[in-house]
Amino acid sequence: MRKLVYYIASTLDGFIAGPDGADPTGPDGFWPIPEDYLQRLIEVYPETLPAPARAALSITDGGTHFDTVLEGRRSYEIGLRAGLSDAYPHLRHLVFSRTLGTSPDPAVEVIADDPLATVRELKQQDGKDIWLLGGAQLAGSLYAEIDSLIVKLSPMTIGAGIPLFSDRASFDPRSWKLTDHTVLKSGAAFLTYARAATAV
């Protein structure tokens, strides 16, 4: 069965973006992208790079981890503001929103239904794993269905911002087993966790 993987960058203090929710790696962002970090993405997770980056880097590798990406409206609108109606045309792209209405791009599926039910259905289908891109609201809604966490941990703190999970996640302690880790010279760490069978 396919797994739902929350593959996300986080600061040491557990934030995925600043308080305004803007792209922290964008032109006005505060989040540096070291060369070894970018190289790791290219070599191991090429499908998670958006189309403009893939084109600029001449990446044609479809990747081995994911064939579907899920995101919430707020995360999707970051791309829209940058002129990208589909940042991941090489993946099946689903956006969860009850307010967006018609999709701005024919290749992007806007889903107004319950994210949990949709993910449970997706897991039963054939294919590679499902990438939960974010944001925190959607991750909070899907907390119970996340099978794996891949945290790209940045060696920085920001003090306040958008947390890994929003308050849509109910209090539900879970244990995670570290299954892989890579620490880069720049200080970033790629940490892969599988959900353990029982909570702490």
Secondary structure, DSSP 8 states (H G I E B T S, - for coil): ---EEEEEEE-TTSEEE-TT---TTSTT-S----HHHHHHHHHH-GGGS-HHHHHHTT-----SSEEEEEEEHHHHHHHHHTT-S-S-TTSEEEEE-SS--S-SSTTEEEE-S-HHHHHHHHHHSSSSEEEEEE-HHHHHHTGGG--EEEEEE-S---SSSEESS-TTS-S----EEEEEEEE-TTS-EEEEEEE-SS--
